[in-house]
Each structure stands twice: as structure tokens, then as C-alpha cells.
């Protein structure tokens, strides 16, 4: 299977499927239909079947999908047995929340260090994650961290991004409104909470769901 031929929209849905399947296994379920998956992850059945078809015959008509098999398949596909270390930059309210959470439902991502400029934060630990001064970023990361989370003021985002890229970061989750510039081989996912909230309100007003949905 060539992962590069999987559409990006499909790839972004794989963690949703994995989380639901993981919950099903904990509940003792042995099989699931595309309809059940659809209702749980809010993706239509046809899209789920199409997503799964990229990976070959994962289910049987009239039977559905074997939960244990699917879970094992997607665990391998998503590299759940290989941990990716993450650095968080900006230990304000949002950054602190991330440190407390630290992706506890994921096996393959873990925040291992955090950086801030506030002297009152330096030397502390939150959720077991040490907080260093931002001036120590290059020394502490040392090219070993592949992913960075930005929860800094917008005016600081580009400068921090440049430093991250220069020291081995390949992917950035950007929670600032700033649209940062990176080389073509660096992947950035922008998450603007204000925009997401505005979009939600818009959909509530113009695309109301029926109670049956």
C-alpha cells in the first residue's frame, strides 16, 4: 500500500476511526457496521467504505468489520506503537491545558518539553513536563523533536517557527492566528479557535440538524 496515494481527507479521518474502534474494543464489541461507524464519527457510510477501500478488503458484506482486526490494522497504519516526541512553546492558559492533557488518549504522541519566557514558569513542571526558558530551545531540543505546538502571541509565531525548523522540527500545530511561513518540506496545521467557533455558530444558524441526526 502506497501511503502517498491516500487522499489527505481520508488520512485526517483515520484517527477518528481508530479512537472509536478502541472504545468499542474496551466495551467488548467484536464487530461493527459502517452504519454504526457513521453514526459515531459523523461521517456518512459511503465515505467510510470509500476510505477503507484504499486499504483493501477490510470487511465482509453482511458481516461488517472485525473490531480487533481493524484496530490492529489502523494501529499499525497510524504508528501507534512508535512515540513521537512533541515540544510545546508558550505556557499560557492554552499551553497549560495542553500540558495537563498531554494527549493521554494517544499512544504515539507525547509532549516532552515546554518553553516560555515568563520567569515564574521556568523550572516548573506541569503534568510531568519540564518548562524551560525560550532561550534554551535550541540546546534542549537538539534535533530530537519532530513536532512543535505553538501557543504563543501572534507576533512571536514566525520567529519561533524559524527556530523550530532550523532545529529539526518537521511538523507544527499552530494555535495562533498568524499564518506562518515555512519551507515546502515542513507541514503546518493551523487551528484558529475563534474561526472554528464562528463557523460553528454559522452552521447552527444556517444548517440546523434535525433531532433524528
NORTA-V81690 format. One record per residue. PHI is phi in radians with two decimals (* if undefined). NEAR is the number of other C-alpha atoms within 12 Angstrom. D_CENTER is the distance of its C-alpha to the mean C-alpha in Angstrom with 1 decimal. Layout:
{{PHI & NEAR & D_CENTER} {PHI & NEAR & D_CENTER}}
//
This chain:
{{* & 10 & 22.7} {-1.62 & 10 & 21.6} {-1.06 & 13 & 17.9} {-1.20 & 10 & 18.8} {-1.60 & 13 & 20.5} {-1.40 & 21 & 17.6} {-1.00 & 19 & 16.9} {-1.09 & 13 & 13.7} {-1.09 & 16 & 13.7} {-1.14 & 24 & 14.1} {-1.02 & 23 & 11.4} {-1.22 & 15 & 8.8} {-1.50 & 27 & 10.6} {-1.00 & 34 & 10.7} {-1.09 & 26 & 8.0} {-1.12 & 27 & 10.1} {-1.07 & 38 & 13.2} {-1.08 & 34 & 12.4} {-1.09 & 26 & 11.8} {-1.15 & 29 & 15.0} {-1.09 & 35 & 16.9} {-1.09 & 30 & 16.2} {-1.12 & 22 & 17.7} {-1.07 & 25 & 20.5} {-1.10 & 21 & 21.4} {-1.12 & 14 & 21.7} {-1.47 & 13 & 24.0} {1.49 & 14 & 26.1} {-1.32 & 20 & 25.6} {-1.89 & 21 & 26.6} {-2.58 & 27 & 26.0} {-2.59 & 33 & 24.3} {-1.66 & 28 & 25.3} {-1.13 & 33 & 23.3} {-1.14 & 22 & 24.7} {-1.11 & 23 & 23.3} {-1.07 & 32 & 19.8} {-1.03 & 23 & 20.4} {-1.15 & 18 & 21.4} {-1.37 & 23 & 18.6} {-1.78 & 23 & 15.6} {1.06 & 20 & 17.7} {-2.21 & 24 & 17.9} {-1.14 & 19 & 21.5} {-1.01 & 20 & 23.0} {-1.09 & 16 & 24.1} {-1.15 & 22 & 20.7} {-1.09 & 33 & 19.5} {-1.08 & 27 & 22.6} {-1.17 & 22 & 22.1} {-1.01 & 28 & 18.6} {-1.18 & 29 & 20.0} {-1.13 & 18 & 23.1} {-1.13 & 22 & 21.3} {-1.85 & 24 & 21.2} {1.70 & 16 & 24.8} {-1.42 & 18 & 26.6} {-1.68 & 29 & 24.1} {-2.45 & 25 & 26.3} {-2.21 & 17 & 29.9} {-1.07 & 13 & 31.6} {1.52 & 12 & 33.0} {-1.95 & 15 & 31.0} {1.70 & 24 & 27.4} {-2.13 & 30 & 24.7} {-1.35 & 26 & 25.1} {-1.08 & 34 & 22.3} {-1.11 & 26 & 22.8} {-1.15 & 23 & 23.0} {-1.06 & 33 & 19.9} {-1.09 & 33 & 17.8} {-1.11 & 21 & 19.3} {-1.11 & 27 & 18.7} {-1.28 & 28 & 15.0} {-1.07 & 26 & 14.6} {-1.20 & 18 & 16.4} {-1.09 & 23 & 14.8} {-1.58 & 28 & 11.2} {0.97 & 20 & 13.0} {-1.18 & 24 & 12.5} {-1.64 & 16 & 15.7} {-2.12 & 15 & 14.8} {-1.47 & 19 & 13.2} {-1.78 & 25 & 11.5} {-1.44 & 29 & 12.8} {-2.19 & 35 & 11.3} {-1.92 & 48 & 13.7} {-1.91 & 46 & 13.6} {-2.06 & 47 & 16.3} {1.95 & 38 & 17.9} {-1.80 & 37 & 18.8} {-1.53 & 24 & 19.9} {-1.09 & 14 & 19.2} {-1.19 & 22 & 15.5} {-1.06 & 34 & 15.0} {-1.08 & 30 & 17.1} {-1.05 & 18 & 15.2} {-1.08 & 31 & 12.0} {-1.17 & 34 & 14.5} {-1.19 & 21 & 16.0} {-1.35 & 19 & 12.8} {0.79 & 29 & 11.3} {0.93 & 20 & 8.7} {-1.10 & 14 & 11.9} {-1.57 & 17 & 10.9} {-1.88 & 23 & 9.1} {-1.50 & 23 & 11.7} {-1.96 & 23 & 10.2} {-2.38 & 26 & 8.6} {-2.64 & 32 & 11.0} {-1.30 & 39 & 12.2} {-1.91 & 33 & 15.7} {-2.76 & 41 & 17.3} {-2.39 & 48 & 17.5} {-2.33 & 44 & 20.0} {-2.73 & 34 & 22.1} {-1.79 & 24 & 25.5} {-1.34 & 20 & 26.9} {-0.99 & 15 & 29.6} {-1.25 & 14 & 29.2} {-1.57 & 23 & 25.7} {-1.12 & 23 & 26.6} {1.62 & 21 & 27.2} {-1.35 & 22 & 25.5} {-2.25 & 21 & 22.9} {-2.21 & 27 & 20.3} {1.05 & 22 & 18.8} {1.43 & 19 & 20.4} {-1.73 & 29 & 18.7} {-1.27 & 26 & 21.5} {-1.93 & 36 & 21.8} {-1.93 & 32 & 23.6} {-1.24 & 26 & 25.4} {-1.04 & 31 & 23.7} {-1.20 & 20 & 26.8} {-1.64 & 21 & 25.8} {-0.95 & 34 & 22.5} {-1.10 & 24 & 24.1} {-1.14 & 18 & 26.0} {-1.33 & 23 & 23.3} {-1.27 & 32 & 20.5} {0.90 & 19 & 23.3} {1.33 & 22 & 21.1} {-1.70 & 23 & 19.3} {-1.85 & 33 & 15.8} {-1.67 & 30 & 13.7} {-2.26 & 37 & 10.8} {-2.18 & 46 & 11.6} {-1.96 & 43 & 10.5} {-1.75 & 44 & 13.3} {-2.28 & 39 & 14.8} {-1.87 & 34 & 18.3} {-1.02 & 24 & 21.1} {-0.94 & 20 & 21.0} {-1.16 & 16 & 24.1} {-1.64 & 24 & 22.6} {-1.06 & 30 & 19.4} {-1.17 & 24 & 21.2} {-1.08 & 21 & 23.1} {-1.14 & 38 & 20.3} {-1.02 & 40 & 18.3} {-1.03 & 24 & 21.5} {-1.16 & 27 & 21.9} {-1.08 & 40 & 18.4} {-1.10 & 33 & 19.1} {-1.16 & 21 & 22.5} {-2.11 & 24 & 21.4} {1.72 & 27 & 19.1} {-1.25 & 35 & 15.6} {-1.92 & 31 & 14.3} {-2.45 & 29 & 11.0} {-2.29 & 39 & 10.5} {-1.75 & 32 & 8.3} {-1.78 & 35 & 11.4} {-1.71 & 31 & 12.2} {-1.70 & 32 & 15.9} {-1.21 & 24 & 18.0} {-1.17 & 25 & 19.2} {-1.71 & 22 & 18.7} {-1.36 & 27 & 18.6} {-1.85 & 21 & 20.4} {-2.40 & 25 & 19.3} {-1.09 & 17 & 21.0} {-1.12 & 10 & 20.3} {-1.55 & 13 & 18.7} {-1.76 & 23 & 15.8} {-1.73 & 21 & 12.6} {-2.17 & 27 & 11.6} {-1.95 & 24 & 9.2} {-1.63 & 24 & 11.3} {-2.23 & 20 & 10.7} {-1.78 & 20 & 14.2} {-1.11 & 16 & 14.7} {-1.14 & 14 & 18.4} {-1.14 & 15 & 18.0} {-1.09 & 15 & 15.7} {-1.16 & 13 & 18.4} {-1.07 & 13 & 21.2} {-1.11 & 15 & 19.8} {-1.07 & 15 & 19.7} {-1.09 & 14 & 23.3} {-1.07 & 13 & 24.4} {-1.16 & 13 & 23.3} {-1.06 & 13 & 25.0} {-1.36 & 11 & 28.2} {-1.87 & 10 & 28.4} {-2.34 & 11 & 26.6} {-1.12 & 13 & 27.4} {-1.52 & 11 & 26.5} {-1.30 & 7 & 29.4} {-1.13 & 5 & 29.5} {-1.23 & 6 & 29.5} {-1.48 & 11 & 26.1}}
//
